[in-house]
Amino acid sequence: MGVIARIKEDIESIYHRDPAANSTLEIIFNYPGMHAIWIHRISHKLWRANWRFTARCLSTFSRWLTGVEIHPGATIGRRFFIDHGMGVVIGETAEIGDDCTLYHSVTLGGTTWQPGKRHPTLGNNVVIGAGAKILGPITMHDGARVGSNSVVVKDVATDNTVVGIPGRVVATPTNQSKEKTERRTEMAKKYGFDAYAVSPDNPDPVANAIGQMLDHMHLMDSKVQELCQAIQQLGGDVCTKKLPELNVDAFDEAERNAASNRIQDIDKFDPSI
């Protein structure tokens, strides 16, 4: 893949994972995590070409510029996203798969001074929360998730969620939970918003409430579809028109108008009253 195509892929991945991203120019100039990844790709090539001193100098410059420290020996996959970035440390023998996400103050560190493999390996689609420490030559398998400020020193199986110090598994996927999560994700996409953090194992009561609403909407859609099919078989003519799509932009506009009205009310406020 060419350099320009890789840069476009990086920018697109940020659009998918950060709702705060408003424009391509904003991403290019204001995302230090992405800058650190771009500089790392150059330093990693220098490292592999045995230009070790130059590679380390470039990575040190990147740390000064972005607040993200990535050793030039680390191996990083495609569409890697470091959100906020400040304080992230990635060690020399760390390996990161595709579509992984790290938040600020995450450490992929070692636990020994002995040479060889001493840093973690991350599979694909791994998410590590802010402040978490992943230590030693362990493996975070595909889809693993780590809660904020956790300390993980053992392997984490596929799609498991780990929290605490030391990290312990709090959610092990089952066929039923996987089916529910996939169903909620599809319903969320249908109605125009992201289902991030509405997994059934999430302790957030608001997220759980949203998840239950998605389940209810899915059930109602299924029932209505069955009723329509039964009426059609009896000769009726119903459900022939496509349901109108939800216009999310209308909600955004209403929110902006409400914010503008609040500002006007504050400006009109007389503190001497």
C-alpha positions as CSV (number, residue, x, y, z in Angstrom):
1,M,0.0,0.0,0.0
2,G,1.3,3.4,-1.0
3,V,2.1,6.2,1.5
4,I,-0.9,8.4,0.4
5,A,-3.3,5.5,0.6
6,R,-2.0,4.6,4.1
7,I,-2.5,8.2,5.3
8,K,-6.0,8.3,3.9
9,E,-6.7,5.0,5.7
10,D,-5.4,6.4,9.0
11,I,-7.6,9.5,8.6
12,E,-10.7,7.4,7.8
13,S,-10.1,5.2,10.8
14,I,-10.1,8.3,13.1
15,Y,-13.4,9.4,11.6
16,H,-14.9,6.0,12.5
17,R,-13.6,6.0,16.1
18,D,-13.6,9.6,17.2
19,P,-16.9,11.6,17.1
20,A,-14.9,14.8,17.9
21,A,-13.3,14.7,14.4
22,N,-14.8,17.4,12.3
23,S,-12.6,17.7,9.2
24,T,-9.6,16.2,7.5
25,L,-7.6,19.3,8.1
26,E,-8.4,19.2,11.8
27,I,-7.2,15.6,11.9
28,I,-4.0,16.2,10.0
29,F,-2.9,19.2,12.2
30,N,-4.4,18.4,15.6
31,Y,-4.0,14.6,16.3
32,P,-0.6,14.0,18.0
33,G,-1.3,10.3,18.2
34,M,-1.5,10.1,14.4
35,H,1.6,12.2,14.1
36,A,3.5,9.8,16.4
37,I,2.4,6.8,14.3
38,W,3.5,8.5,11.0
39,I,6.9,9.4,12.5
40,H,7.2,5.9,13.9
41,R,6.9,4.3,10.5
42,I,9.9,6.3,9.3
43,S,12.0,5.5,12.5
44,H,10.9,1.8,12.2
45,K,12.3,1.6,8.6
46,L,15.5,3.2,9.8
47,W,15.7,0.7,12.7
48,R,15.3,-2.3,10.4
49,A,17.9,-0.8,8.1
50,N,20.3,-0.9,11.1
51,W,20.4,2.9,11.4
52,R,19.7,2.5,15.1
53,F,21.0,5.8,16.4
54,T,19.1,7.9,13.8
55,A,16.0,5.9,14.5
56,R,16.2,6.5,18.3
57,C,16.9,10.2,17.7
58,L,13.8,10.5,15.5
59,S,11.6,8.6,18.1
60,T,12.9,10.9,20.8
61,F,12.0,14.0,18.7
62,S,8.5,12.4,18.2
63,R,8.2,12.0,22.0
64,W,9.0,15.7,22.5
65,L,6.6,16.8,19.7
66,T,3.6,14.5,20.5
67,G,4.0,13.2,24.1
68,V,3.9,9.7,22.7
69,E,6.9,7.4,23.1
70,I,7.1,4.5,20.6
71,H,10.3,2.6,20.4
72,P,11.4,2.3,16.7
73,G,11.7,-1.4,17.1
74,A,8.0,-1.9,17.9
75,T,5.8,-3.4,15.2
76,I,2.5,-1.7,14.5
77,G,-0.3,-2.8,12.2
78,R,-2.8,-0.8,10.1
79,R,-5.4,1.6,11.3
80,F,-3.9,2.0,14.7
81,F,-5.4,4.8,16.7
82,I,-4.0,6.6,19.7
83,D,-6.7,8.8,21.2
84,H,-5.3,12.0,22.9
85,G,-1.9,10.3,23.0
86,M,-0.2,12.0,25.9
87,G,1.8,9.6,28.1
88,V,1.5,6.6,25.8
89,V,4.6,4.3,26.0
90,I,5.2,1.4,23.6
91,G,8.3,-0.8,24.1
92,E,10.8,-2.2,21.7
93,T,9.5,-5.7,21.2
94,A,5.8,-4.8,21.4
95,E,3.6,-6.0,18.5
96,I,0.3,-4.4,17.6
97,G,-2.2,-5.8,15.2
98,D,-4.8,-4.1,12.9
99,D,-7.6,-1.7,14.1
100,C,-6.3,-1.4,17.7
101,T,-7.1,1.6,19.9
102,L,-5.1,3.0,22.8
103,Y,-6.1,5.9,25.0
104,H,-3.8,8.3,26.8
105,S,-1.3,7.1,29.4
106,V,-1.3,3.5,28.2
107,T,1.9,1.6,28.7
108,L,3.0,-1.5,26.7
109,G,6.0,-2.3,28.9
110,G,8.4,-5.0,29.9
111,T,9.0,-6.7,33.2
112,T,12.6,-7.8,32.8
113,W,16.0,-6.4,31.8
114,Q,16.9,-9.6,29.8
115,P,17.1,-9.2,26.0
116,G,14.5,-10.9,23.8
117,K,10.8,-10.7,23.7
118,R,9.7,-8.7,26.8
119,H,6.8,-6.5,25.7
120,P,3.1,-7.4,24.9
121,T,1.6,-8.6,21.7
122,L,-1.8,-7.2,20.7
123,G,-4.1,-9.0,18.3
124,N,-6.6,-7.2,16.0
125,N,-9.4,-4.9,17.3
126,V,-7.9,-4.6,20.8
127,V,-9.0,-1.6,22.9
128,I,-7.0,-0.5,25.9
129,G,-8.5,2.2,28.2
130,A,-6.8,5.3,29.6
131,G,-4.0,4.7,32.1
132,A,-3.9,0.9,31.6
133,K,-0.6,-1.0,31.9
134,I,0.0,-4.1,29.8
135,L,3.3,-5.6,31.1
136,G,5.5,-8.5,29.9
137,P,5.6,-10.8,26.9
138,I,1.9,-11.5,27.1
139,T,-0.7,-11.7,24.4
140,M,-3.9,-9.8,24.1
141,H,-5.9,-11.8,21.7
142,D,-8.3,-10.4,19.0
143,G,-11.1,-8.3,20.4
144,A,-9.7,-8.1,23.9
145,R,-10.6,-5.0,26.0
146,V,-8.9,-3.5,29.0
147,G,-10.6,-1.1,31.4
148,S,-9.0,2.2,32.4
149,N,-6.1,2.1,34.9
150,S,-6.0,-1.7,34.9
151,V,-2.7,-3.6,35.2
152,V,-2.6,-6.7,33.0
153,V,0.3,-9.3,33.4
154,K,-1.4,-12.4,32.0
155,D,-2.7,-13.4,28.5
156,V,-6.3,-12.2,27.7
157,A,-8.4,-14.5,25.6
158,T,-10.3,-13.5,22.5
159,D,-13.1,-10.9,23.1
160,N,-12.7,-11.0,26.9
161,T,-12.9,-7.8,29.0
162,V,-10.3,-7.2,31.8
163,V,-10.4,-4.7,34.6
164,G,-8.7,-4.1,37.9
165,I,-5.2,-4.5,39.5
166,P,-4.1,-7.1,38.8
167,G,-6.4,-7.4,35.7
168,R,-9.2,-10.0,36.0
169,V,-11.7,-11.1,33.4
170,V,-15.1,-9.6,34.0
171,A,-16.8,-10.5,30.8
172,T,-16.4,-13.7,28.8
173,P,-18.3,-13.8,25.5
174,T,-21.0,-16.5,24.9
175,N,-22.9,-17.2,21.7
176,Q,-25.9,-15.5,23.2
177,S,-24.0,-12.3,24.3
178,K,-22.2,-12.1,20.9
179,E,-25.6,-12.4,19.1
180,K,-27.1,-9.7,21.3
181,T,-24.1,-7.3,20.8
182,E,-24.2,-7.8,17.0
183,R,-28.0,-7.2,16.9
184,R,-27.7,-4.0,19.0
185,T,-24.9,-2.8,16.7
186,E,-27.0,-3.3,13.6
187,M,-30.0,-1.6,15.2
188,A,-27.8,1.3,16.2
189,K,-26.4,1.7,12.7
190,K,-30.0,1.6,11.3
191,Y,-31.1,4.4,13.5
192,G,-28.1,6.6,12.9
193,F,-25.8,6.4,15.9
194,D,-22.8,4.4,17.1
195,A,-23.4,1.6,19.5
196,Y,-20.0,2.1,21.2
197,A,-20.1,1.0,24.9
198,V,-23.6,-0.5,24.8
199,S,-22.3,-4.1,25.1
200,P,-24.2,-6.2,27.6
201,D,-21.3,-6.4,30.0
202,N,-21.0,-2.6,30.4
203,P,-21.8,-1.4,33.9
204,D,-22.9,2.0,32.8
205,P,-26.7,2.2,33.5
206,V,-27.3,4.7,30.7
207,A,-25.5,2.4,28.2
208,N,-27.5,-0.6,29.4
209,A,-30.8,1.4,29.1
210,I,-29.8,2.3,25.5
211,G,-29.0,-1.4,24.9
212,Q,-32.4,-2.5,26.2
213,M,-34.1,0.1,24.0
214,L,-32.3,-1.3,21.0
215,D,-33.5,-4.8,22.0
216,H,-37.1,-3.6,22.3
217,M,-36.9,-1.8,18.9
218,H,-35.5,-5.0,17.3
219,L,-38.4,-7.0,18.8
220,M,-41.0,-4.5,17.6
221,D,-39.5,-4.5,14.1
222,S,-39.7,-8.3,14.0
223,K,-43.3,-8.4,15.2
224,V,-44.4,-5.7,12.7
225,Q,-42.7,-7.6,9.9
226,E,-44.4,-10.8,10.9
227,L,-47.8,-9.0,11.0
228,C,-47.3,-7.5,7.6
229,Q,-46.4,-10.8,6.1
230,A,-49.5,-12.5,7.6
231,I,-51.8,-9.7,6.3
232,Q,-50.2,-9.8,2.8
233,Q,-50.8,-13.6,2.7
234,L,-54.5,-12.9,3.5
235,G,-54.8,-10.5,0.5
236,G,-54.2,-7.3,2.3
237,D,-52.1,-4.4,1.0
238,V,-50.0,-3.1,3.8
239,C,-46.4,-2.3,4.6
240,T,-45.6,-1.5,1.0
241,K,-44.0,1.8,1.7
242,K,-40.5,2.2,3.0
243,L,-40.2,3.6,6.5
244,P,-38.8,7.1,6.6
245,E,-35.2,7.4,7.7
246,L,-34.3,9.1,10.9
247,N,-32.8,12.5,10.2
248,V,-30.0,12.8,12.8
249,D,-29.0,16.2,11.5
250,A,-32.3,17.6,12.7
251,F,-31.3,16.7,16.2
252,D,-27.9,18.3,15.8
253,E,-29.5,21.5,14.5
254,A,-31.9,21.5,17.4
255,E,-29.1,21.1,19.9
256,R,-27.1,24.0,18.3
257,N,-30.2,26.2,18.4
258,A,-30.7,25.4,22.1
259,A,-27.0,26.2,22.8
260,S,-27.4,29.5,21.0
261,N,-30.5,30.3,23.0
262,R,-28.6,29.5,26.3
263,I,-25.8,31.9,25.3
264,Q,-28.3,34.7,24.5
265,D,-30.0,34.1,27.9
266,I,-26.6,34.4,29.7
267,D,-25.7,37.6,27.8
268,K,-29.1,39.1,28.8
269,F,-28.7,38.2,32.4
270,D,-28.3,41.2,34.7
271,P,-26.2,40.3,37.8
272,S,-27.4,43.4,39.6
273,I,-31.0,42.0,39.9
